[in-house]
Amino acid sequence: MKVECREKLINHIMFPKGIVKVYHLIFIILAIVIIYLFVFFTGGTKYVYSHTMYIPIILASISFGVTGGITVGLIAGILLGPLMPLDTITGEHQAFMNWFYRLIIFIVIGLISGLSFNAFRKSMQKIIKLVSFNQETDIPNVSLLNRYFLANKTDIKYLLTVVINNNENIIDLFSRKHYIILLTNLYQRIKAVLPKETQIFQAESNKLWICLASINIDYFIEKITSSLNDNFLIDNIPIYVEISIGIVKFEKHDLIEEFKNSDAASTYAHKLNLQYLYYNPKYTVVSKNIELLGQFRDALYTEQLEVYYQPKVDLLTNKPIGLEALLRWTHPEKGPIAPLDIIPLVEETHLINPLTDLVLKRSLQTLVKLQNVGIYTTVSVNVSAKNLHQPQFFESIIDLIKKHDVNPSSLELELTESVLMENINANSLILDELKRSQIRLSIDDYGTGYSSLSYLNQLPIKIVKIDKYFIMNMLNDDGLKNIVKSTIDLIHKLGMKVVAEGVESKLIAESLVKMNCDMGQGYYFAKPMNKKALFNWFLNNNLD
């Protein structure tokens, strides 16, 4: 694989290929024809013009090596030999030894120039390799980066930094030789699971930079991490490698600057004990939240996280018909942590997957306990883009539903517009699977993202939640009120139901009833509450 990479990059520079070779061949043929005609019309080989034929011979040597030089030398010798008079005016022919000697000289010139240019190429290959490839690992280094960028900048979608954090320990415990073999094997493992057009560079002794052409970043991150999870076996010695990966979406700006961002993300990933992390500009201004993210991993496996529930109410009957599961984190030292301070950062890491699993499990457990006392309702859980594209996500949900023995239609997954539109074609396939399993699907915070109903027909959505900004401010803004009314009407025409978030007063609830809104959610009905408070609330509001 190292040789293939080196040949691909170097030979592209040093040896003309494909259409370029064809152009060279055409030029050489034209040069031979033109020079032949030139010698003929200037009087024949008795004049000095025949020496011009050295030009196509040398050009052939440059483009096609020894074979090209000898072949063109032979052709040139014949054209200017028996096929060319000594004097075209008198018709006098050349003596045999005259033209034959010239033919031999042409062939020798082709041979010598071909050998010279072959030697030159080999020397240049060695120089380019010395400059462009790490001498210990044979991996391309950053001196080739700009050349690669200029040729492929429109194809690059993501930049990745892969760092070996315990490289010094490996060298100290084993040897430099073992570490170089390990780094080379790591490069080969990563190369094997990525598309062929992917290019990997060694930026430092413990750092690889990757230019990924695919937009399916989550899939390939999963591939990379899976390939690196097993220990490396060097000389029958298992070596543990501590890896952190930084990821940045390439925006067609300065490549080096954006690699610095992926470097920063890999550094944060290491500090937070995460295997990978997506770069976020907010890291530079919310360092305290970065510290929280590092502590959130421990919170996942302790009793610090709790699921609260906020009821959704039928606006006509004022009866509860569903719940939304909301995460609450009580830090042992800092106390309650606002969800907006941590959830957006968690969504940039692989921690979002175990977090969603935790919320799903606890929500289904709560559903079962409610059913055991005769309270039948639904629960909605927020889902991120990473959840949606996680391998086996659909299967894991079905397994949870079967394990808790609940009706699939009692579970609702809420997705934001931005999540749905990130890759609408792929998302529609996943959502269709969920729909066929009778799991309900809804759009959360409608109006804050793309604010377009055009995509709703493409997705199996049954419920749309209008963002609380519109609901809370509509009584004081006729424009917002008209937007809410027209949105409700349009959603109904598409055969979907509407939930209004942010119902804070009786007046708002009454206005929504007049607009034929189906459901409401907000402090007017109930605040988010823990499981114990939820049971009491249901007893007071749901049962006769």
GIGILIN-V168725 format. One record per residue. N is the residue number from 1. OMEGA is omega in whole degrees, 0 to 359 (* if undefined). D_FIRST is the distance of its C-alpha to the first C-alpha in Angstrom with 2 decimals. Layout:
n=N omega=OMEGA d_first=D_FIRST
n=N omega=OMEGA d_first=D_FIRST
This chain:
n=1 omega=177 d_first=0.00
n=2 omega=181 d_first=3.81
n=3 omega=180 d_first=5.43
n=4 omega=180 d_first=5.02
n=5 omega=181 d_first=6.18
n=6 omega=181 d_first=8.60
n=7 omega=182 d_first=9.90
n=8 omega=183 d_first=10.49
n=9 omega=184 d_first=12.43
n=10 omega=185 d_first=14.17
n=11 omega=175 d_first=15.10
n=12 omega=180 d_first=16.49
n=13 omega=190 d_first=18.83
n=14 omega=184 d_first=19.68
n=15 omega=176 d_first=19.92
n=16 omega=183 d_first=22.05
n=17 omega=172 d_first=20.77
n=18 omega=184 d_first=22.41
n=19 omega=179 d_first=25.73
n=20 omega=178 d_first=25.72
n=21 omega=179 d_first=25.83
n=22 omega=178 d_first=28.60
n=23 omega=179 d_first=30.56
n=24 omega=181 d_first=30.24
n=25 omega=179 d_first=31.48
n=26 omega=181 d_first=34.38
n=27 omega=181 d_first=35.36
n=28 omega=179 d_first=35.41
n=29 omega=178 d_first=37.54
n=30 omega=180 d_first=39.90
n=31 omega=179 d_first=40.21
n=32 omega=181 d_first=41.17
n=33 omega=182 d_first=43.73
n=34 omega=181 d_first=45.22
n=35 omega=177 d_first=45.56
n=36 omega=180 d_first=47.14
n=37 omega=180 d_first=49.65
n=38 omega=179 d_first=50.27
n=39 omega=181 d_first=51.16
n=40 omega=186 d_first=53.28
n=41 omega=175 d_first=55.29
n=42 omega=171 d_first=55.81
n=43 omega=178 d_first=57.63
n=44 omega=188 d_first=55.16
n=45 omega=179 d_first=53.43
n=46 omega=178 d_first=56.43
n=47 omega=187 d_first=55.27
n=48 omega=187 d_first=52.36
n=49 omega=180 d_first=50.40
n=50 omega=179 d_first=48.53
n=51 omega=178 d_first=46.39
n=52 omega=182 d_first=44.76
n=53 omega=176 d_first=42.64
n=54 omega=184 d_first=40.46
n=55 omega=180 d_first=38.85
n=56 omega=178 d_first=37.06
n=57 omega=181 d_first=36.17
n=58 omega=178 d_first=34.39
n=59 omega=178 d_first=32.78
n=60 omega=177 d_first=31.45
n=61 omega=179 d_first=30.07
n=62 omega=187 d_first=28.27
n=63 omega=189 d_first=26.74
n=64 omega=175 d_first=26.27
n=65 omega=184 d_first=26.34
n=66 omega=181 d_first=28.67
n=67 omega=179 d_first=29.09
n=68 omega=181 d_first=30.13
n=69 omega=181 d_first=32.47
n=70 omega=182 d_first=34.20
n=71 omega=181 d_first=34.59
n=72 omega=176 d_first=36.13
n=73 omega=179 d_first=38.22
n=74 omega=179 d_first=39.62
n=75 omega=180 d_first=40.40
n=76 omega=180 d_first=42.02
n=77 omega=179 d_first=44.04
n=78 omega=181 d_first=45.44
n=79 omega=180 d_first=46.24
n=80 omega=178 d_first=48.07
n=81 omega=183 d_first=49.47
n=82 omega=181 d_first=51.48
n=83 omega=181 d_first=50.89
n=84 omega=178 d_first=52.36
n=85 omega=172 d_first=56.03
n=86 omega=179 d_first=57.00
n=87 omega=183 d_first=59.44
n=88 omega=181 d_first=59.08
n=89 omega=181 d_first=62.65
n=90 omega=182 d_first=64.39
n=91 omega=181 d_first=61.82
n=92 omega=181 d_first=61.58
n=93 omega=178 d_first=58.58
n=94 omega=172 d_first=56.42
n=95 omega=183 d_first=57.00
n=96 omega=183 d_first=54.38
n=97 omega=180 d_first=53.42
n=98 omega=183 d_first=53.16
n=99 omega=180 d_first=50.53
n=100 omega=177 d_first=48.78
n=101 omega=178 d_first=48.40
n=102 omega=179 d_first=46.96
n=103 omega=179 d_first=44.48
n=104 omega=179 d_first=43.34
n=105 omega=179 d_first=43.04
n=106 omega=180 d_first=40.92
n=107 omega=179 d_first=38.56
n=108 omega=177 d_first=38.40
n=109 omega=178 d_first=37.73
n=110 omega=179 d_first=34.86
n=111 omega=183 d_first=33.46
n=112 omega=181 d_first=33.90
n=113 omega=177 d_first=32.58
n=114 omega=178 d_first=29.54
n=115 omega=181 d_first=28.81
n=116 omega=181 d_first=29.52
n=117 omega=174 d_first=27.19
n=118 omega=178 d_first=24.36
n=119 omega=178 d_first=25.02
n=120 omega=179 d_first=25.23
n=121 omega=180 d_first=21.86
n=122 omega=178 d_first=20.26
n=123 omega=179 d_first=22.25
n=124 omega=177 d_first=21.25
n=125 omega=180 d_first=17.55
n=126 omega=180 d_first=18.23
n=127 omega=180 d_first=20.38
n=128 omega=178 d_first=18.03
n=129 omega=180 d_first=15.24
n=130 omega=183 d_first=18.00
n=131 omega=193 d_first=19.17
n=132 omega=181 d_first=16.14
n=133 omega=177 d_first=13.55
n=134 omega=188 d_first=14.55
n=135 omega=179 d_first=15.52
n=136 omega=186 d_first=15.05
n=137 omega=184 d_first=11.71
n=138 omega=178 d_first=10.05
n=139 omega=178 d_first=9.75
n=140 omega=178 d_first=11.69
n=141 omega=190 d_first=15.30
n=142 omega=178 d_first=18.31
n=143 omega=176 d_first=19.55
n=144 omega=188 d_first=17.27
n=145 omega=182 d_first=18.60
n=146 omega=178 d_first=21.80
n=147 omega=179 d_first=20.38
n=148 omega=182 d_first=18.01
n=149 omega=181 d_first=21.04
n=150 omega=182 d_first=23.38
n=151 omega=189 d_first=21.28
n=152 omega=189 d_first=20.48
n=153 omega=180 d_first=23.27
n=154 omega=182 d_first=24.97
n=155 omega=185 d_first=21.99
n=156 omega=180 d_first=21.31
n=157 omega=182 d_first=23.17
n=158 omega=174 d_first=22.30
n=159 omega=181 d_first=21.09
n=160 omega=171 d_first=19.93
n=161 omega=177 d_first=20.18
n=162 omega=185 d_first=18.71
n=163 omega=170 d_first=20.63
n=164 omega=187 d_first=20.76
n=165 omega=183 d_first=24.55
n=166 omega=183 d_first=25.15
n=167 omega=181 d_first=22.91
n=168 omega=178 d_first=26.03
n=169 omega=180 d_first=27.30
n=170 omega=180 d_first=24.14
n=171 omega=181 d_first=24.38
n=172 omega=184 d_first=28.12
n=173 omega=183 d_first=28.03
n=174 omega=178 d_first=25.24
n=175 omega=176 d_first=23.89
n=176 omega=180 d_first=21.73
n=177 omega=179 d_first=19.44
n=178 omega=181 d_first=19.09
n=179 omega=180 d_first=18.52
n=180 omega=177 d_first=15.64
n=181 omega=179 d_first=13.90
n=182 omega=181 d_first=14.89
n=183 omega=178 d_first=13.68
n=184 omega=178 d_first=10.13
n=185 omega=177 d_first=10.40
n=186 omega=177 d_first=12.11
n=187 omega=181 d_first=9.53
n=188 omega=178 d_first=7.04
n=189 omega=180 d_first=10.29
n=190 omega=181 d_first=11.31
n=191 omega=185 d_first=8.39
n=192 omega=185 d_first=8.93
n=193 omega=182 d_first=12.62
n=194 omega=178 d_first=12.87
n=195 omega=183 d_first=13.49
n=196 omega=183 d_first=11.10
n=197 omega=178 d_first=13.32
n=198 omega=177 d_first=12.86
n=199 omega=181 d_first=12.03
n=200 omega=180 d_first=11.74
n=201 omega=174 d_first=13.53
n=202 omega=183 d_first=14.76
n=203 omega=178 d_first=18.49
n=204 omega=183 d_first=19.91
n=205 omega=181 d_first=19.29
n=206 omega=187 d_first=19.46
n=207 omega=174 d_first=18.68
n=208 omega=173 d_first=15.87
n=209 omega=184 d_first=16.94
n=210 omega=172 d_first=15.70
n=211 omega=184 d_first=17.03
n=212 omega=183 d_first=17.50
n=213 omega=183 d_first=18.99
n=214 omega=175 d_first=20.49
n=215 omega=183 d_first=24.05
n=216 omega=189 d_first=23.61
n=217 omega=182 d_first=22.90
n=218 omega=180 d_first=24.61
n=219 omega=184 d_first=22.59
n=220 omega=173 d_first=19.20
n=221 omega=177 d_first=20.73
n=222 omega=179 d_first=21.81
n=223 omega=182 d_first=18.35
n=224 omega=183 d_first=16.94
n=225 omega=178 d_first=20.00
n=226 omega=182 d_first=20.00
n=227 omega=183 d_first=16.47
n=228 omega=183 d_first=17.62
n=229 omega=179 d_first=21.08
n=230 omega=177 d_first=20.43
n=231 omega=176 d_first=20.70
n=232 omega=181 d_first=17.86
n=233 omega=181 d_first=18.70
n=234 omega=184 d_first=18.21
n=235 omega=180 d_first=20.23
n=236 omega=177 d_first=22.04
n=237 omega=177 d_first=23.08
n=238 omega=182 d_first=22.72
n=239 omega=177 d_first=22.06
n=240 omega=181 d_first=23.26
n=241 omega=179 d_first=21.46
n=242 omega=186 d_first=23.64
n=243 omega=167 d_first=21.81
n=244 omega=185 d_first=23.54
n=245 omega=174 d_first=22.27
n=246 omega=185 d_first=24.18
n=247 omega=175 d_first=24.19
n=248 omega=175 d_first=26.03
n=249 omega=185 d_first=26.72
n=250 omega=184 d_first=26.01
n=251 omega=176 d_first=29.34
n=252 omega=177 d_first=28.38
n=253 omega=180 d_first=29.86
n=254 omega=186 d_first=28.61
n=255 omega=181 d_first=24.92
n=256 omega=180 d_first=25.36
n=257 omega=181 d_first=28.52
n=258 omega=173 d_first=26.98
n=259 omega=175 d_first=24.12
n=260 omega=177 d_first=27.05
n=261 omega=177 d_first=28.36
n=262 omega=174 d_first=25.21
n=263 omega=180 d_first=25.39
n=264 omega=180 d_first=29.00
n=265 omega=179 d_first=28.24
n=266 omega=177 d_first=25.78
n=267 omega=177 d_first=28.57
n=268 omega=180 d_first=31.09
n=269 omega=179 d_first=28.94
n=270 omega=180 d_first=28.88
n=271 omega=183 d_first=32.62
n=272 omega=181 d_first=33.38
n=273 omega=177 d_first=31.34
n=274 omega=180 d_first=29.28
n=275 omega=178 d_first=25.63
n=276 omega=182 d_first=25.37
n=277 omega=175 d_first=27.86
n=278 omega=180 d_first=28.37
n=279 omega=177 d_first=29.82
n=280 omega=180 d_first=33.50
n=281 omega=181 d_first=35.74
n=282 omega=181 d_first=38.46
n=283 omega=184 d_first=36.82
n=284 omega=184 d_first=38.44
n=285 omega=181 d_first=41.91
n=286 omega=183 d_first=41.98
n=287 omega=179 d_first=40.89
n=288 omega=178 d_first=43.47
n=289 omega=175 d_first=41.86
n=290 omega=176 d_first=38.48
n=291 omega=178 d_first=40.25
n=292 omega=180 d_first=41.65
n=293 omega=177 d_first=38.25
n=294 omega=180 d_first=37.23
n=295 omega=183 d_first=40.38
n=296 omega=179 d_first=39.99
n=297 omega=178 d_first=37.43
n=298 omega=181 d_first=40.22
n=299 omega=180 d_first=42.72
n=300 omega=187 d_first=40.83
n=301 omega=174 d_first=41.55
n=302 omega=181 d_first=45.12
n=303 omega=182 d_first=48.30
n=304 omega=183 d_first=47.89
n=305 omega=179 d_first=46.81
n=306 omega=178 d_first=49.42
n=307 omega=173 d_first=49.57
n=308 omega=183 d_first=52.57
n=309 omega=175 d_first=53.91
n=310 omega=183 d_first=55.69
n=311 omega=168 d_first=57.79
n=312 omega=191 d_first=57.77
n=313 omega=171 d_first=61.28
n=314 omega=187 d_first=62.80
n=315 omega=179 d_first=64.74
n=316 omega=185 d_first=67.58
n=317 omega=186 d_first=68.30
n=318 omega=178 d_first=66.93
n=319 omega=178 d_first=65.43
n=320 omega=180 d_first=61.96
n=321 omega=180 d_first=59.51
n=322 omega=180 d_first=56.17
n=323 omega=168 d_first=54.31
n=324 omega=179 d_first=51.38
n=325 omega=182 d_first=49.38
n=326 omega=183 d_first=48.89
n=327 omega=174 d_first=47.13
n=328 omega=181 d_first=49.15
n=329 omega=174 d_first=47.94
n=330 omega=182 d_first=50.46
n=331 omega=183 d_first=48.90
n=332 omega=181 d_first=50.64
n=333 omega=186 d_first=51.39
n=334 omega=180 d_first=51.17
n=335 omega=183 d_first=52.83
n=336 omega=178 d_first=52.05
n=337 omega=180 d_first=48.91
n=338 omega=181 d_first=49.10
n=339 omega=182 d_first=46.48
n=340 omega=178 d_first=45.60
n=341 omega=187 d_first=44.75
n=342 omega=186 d_first=42.00
n=343 omega=179 d_first=40.99
n=344 omega=178 d_first=39.23
n=345 omega=178 d_first=37.07
n=346 omega=181 d_first=36.40
n=347 omega=178 d_first=35.27
n=348 omega=182 d_first=32.42
n=349 omega=177 d_first=31.02
n=350 omega=179 d_first=30.10
n=351 omega=180 d_first=33.63
n=352 omega=181 d_first=35.08
n=353 omega=175 d_first=34.05
n=354 omega=177 d_first=35.99
n=355 omega=179 d_first=38.76
n=356 omega=177 d_first=39.22
n=357 omega=180 d_first=39.21
n=358 omega=181 d_first=41.92
n=359 omega=178 d_first=44.06
n=360 omega=181 d_first=43.76
n=361 omega=183 d_first=44.78
n=362 omega=179 d_first=47.72
n=363 omega=179 d_first=48.85
n=364 omega=176 d_first=48.96
n=365 omega=178 d_first=50.77
n=366 omega=177 d_first=53.31
n=367 omega=181 d_first=53.78
n=368 omega=181 d_first=54.56
n=369 omega=176 d_first=57.09
n=370 omega=180 d_first=58.74
n=371 omega=181 d_first=59.01
n=372 omega=177 d_first=60.61
n=373 omega=174 d_first=63.49
n=374 omega=179 d_first=63.83
n=375 omega=182 d_first=61.89
n=376 omega=183 d_first=59.50
n=377 omega=176 d_first=57.31
n=378 omega=176 d_first=53.74
n=379 omega=178 d_first=51.18
n=380 omega=182 d_first=48.56
n=381 omega=179 d_first=45.35
n=382 omega=182 d_first=43.26
n=383 omega=180 d_first=39.65
n=384 omega=178 d_first=36.87
n=385 omega=180 d_first=33.98
n=386 omega=175 d_first=31.56
n=387 omega=186 d_first=33.84
n=388 omega=183 d_first=33.93
n=389 omega=177 d_first=30.17
n=390 omega=176 d_first=29.62
n=391 omega=178 d_first=28.36
n=392 omega=180 d_first=31.41
n=393 omega=181 d_first=33.82
n=394 omega=182 d_first=36.16
n=395 omega=181 d_first=36.17
n=396 omega=178 d_first=36.90
n=397 omega=179 d_first=39.88
n=398 omega=178 d_first=41.25
n=399 omega=179 d_first=41.00
n=400 omega=179 d_first=42.92
n=401 omega=179 d_first=45.56
n=402 omega=181 d_first=46.08
n=403 omega=182 d_first=46.21
n=404 omega=176 d_first=48.91
n=405 omega=176 d_first=50.67
n=406 omega=178 d_first=51.25
n=407 omega=180 d_first=51.56
n=408 omega=181 d_first=48.32
n=409 omega=177 d_first=50.57
n=410 omega=177 d_first=51.70
n=411 omega=178 d_first=48.26
n=412 omega=176 d_first=47.45
n=413 omega=180 d_first=44.17
n=414 omega=179 d_first=44.64
n=415 omega=177 d_first=42.03
n=416 omega=179 d_first=42.44
n=417 omega=183 d_first=42.28
n=418 omega=177 d_first=39.24
n=419 omega=182 d_first=37.31
n=420 omega=186 d_first=38.42
n=421 omega=183 d_first=37.63
n=422 omega=176 d_first=34.15
n=423 omega=192 d_first=32.74
n=424 omega=181 d_first=35.89
n=425 omega=179 d_first=34.44
n=426 omega=181 d_first=32.18
n=427 omega=182 d_first=35.00
n=428 omega=178 d_first=37.58
n=429 omega=179 d_first=35.73
n=430 omega=182 d_first=35.60
n=431 omega=177 d_first=39.21
n=432 omega=177 d_first=40.39
n=433 omega=180 d_first=39.17
n=434 omega=180 d_first=41.13
n=435 omega=180 d_first=44.17
n=436 omega=178 d_first=44.24
n=437 omega=177 d_first=44.47
n=438 omega=174 d_first=47.52
n=439 omega=183 d_first=46.00
n=440 omega=182 d_first=47.63
n=441 omega=181 d_first=45.72
n=442 omega=176 d_first=47.07
n=443 omega=181 d_first=46.23
n=444 omega=175 d_first=47.01
n=445 omega=181 d_first=48.38
n=446 omega=180 d_first=48.93
n=447 omega=181 d_first=49.81
n=448 omega=183 d_first=47.60
n=449 omega=185 d_first=44.44
n=450 omega=176 d_first=44.29
n=451 omega=181 d_first=47.97
n=452 omega=176 d_first=47.66
n=453 omega=187 d_first=48.92
n=454 omega=184 d_first=47.03
n=455 omega=186 d_first=44.06
n=456 omega=180 d_first=46.28
n=457 omega=182 d_first=46.90
n=458 omega=186 d_first=43.17
n=459 omega=182 d_first=42.94
n=460 omega=182 d_first=44.90
n=461 omega=179 d_first=46.65
n=462 omega=185 d_first=50.16
n=463 omega=176 d_first=51.12
n=464 omega=179 d_first=50.84
n=465 omega=179 d_first=51.73
n=466 omega=185 d_first=53.22
n=467 omega=186 d_first=52.28
n=468 omega=179 d_first=55.04
n=469 omega=181 d_first=55.34
n=470 omega=184 d_first=57.03
n=471 omega=185 d_first=59.18
n=472 omega=185 d_first=60.40
n=473 omega=189 d_first=61.42
n=474 omega=181 d_first=62.70
n=475 omega=180 d_first=66.36
n=476 omega=183 d_first=66.49
n=477 omega=182 d_first=64.61
n=478 omega=179 d_first=65.79
n=479 omega=178 d_first=62.61
n=480 omega=180 d_first=60.46
n=481 omega=178 d_first=62.98
n=482 omega=177 d_first=62.70
n=483 omega=180 d_first=58.91
n=484 omega=182 d_first=59.12
n=485 omega=182 d_first=61.76
n=486 omega=178 d_first=59.91
n=487 omega=178 d_first=56.60
n=488 omega=181 d_first=58.39
n=489 omega=182 d_first=60.00
n=490 omega=180 d_first=56.78
n=491 omega=177 d_first=54.89
n=492 omega=179 d_first=57.77
n=493 omega=177 d_first=57.73
n=494 omega=177 d_first=54.10
n=495 omega=182 d_first=55.29
n=496 omega=177 d_first=53.91
n=497 omega=186 d_first=55.66
n=498 omega=171 d_first=55.83
n=499 omega=176 d_first=55.72
n=500 omega=177 d_first=57.13
n=501 omega=175 d_first=55.68
n=502 omega=176 d_first=57.78
n=503 omega=187 d_first=61.22
n=504 omega=184 d_first=63.17
n=505 omega=179 d_first=66.76
n=506 omega=181 d_first=69.22
n=507 omega=178 d_first=69.62
n=508 omega=180 d_first=65.92
n=509 omega=181 d_first=66.03
n=510 omega=178 d_first=69.14
n=511 omega=180 d_first=67.64
n=512 omega=176 d_first=64.56
n=513 omega=179 d_first=66.90
n=514 omega=178 d_first=68.64
n=515 omega=181 d_first=65.29
n=516 omega=176 d_first=64.63
n=517 omega=187 d_first=61.61
n=518 omega=187 d_first=60.68
n=519 omega=177 d_first=59.58
n=520 omega=179 d_first=59.74
n=521 omega=181 d_first=58.00
n=522 omega=185 d_first=59.16
n=523 omega=178 d_first=61.46
n=524 omega=180 d_first=64.56
n=525 omega=181 d_first=63.71
n=526 omega=172 d_first=61.82
n=527 omega=172 d_first=59.50
n=528 omega=185 d_first=56.30
n=529 omega=178 d_first=57.45
n=530 omega=188 d_first=56.22
n=531 omega=181 d_first=56.63
n=532 omega=179 d_first=60.08
n=533 omega=180 d_first=61.47
n=534 omega=179 d_first=59.99
n=535 omega=179 d_first=61.99
n=536 omega=180 d_first=65.17
n=537 omega=179 d_first=64.49
n=538 omega=180 d_first=64.04
n=539 omega=181 d_first=67.25
n=540 omega=188 d_first=69.11
n=541 omega=187 d_first=67.58
n=542 omega=186 d_first=66.49
n=543 omega=178 d_first=69.11
n=544 omega=* d_first=72.74
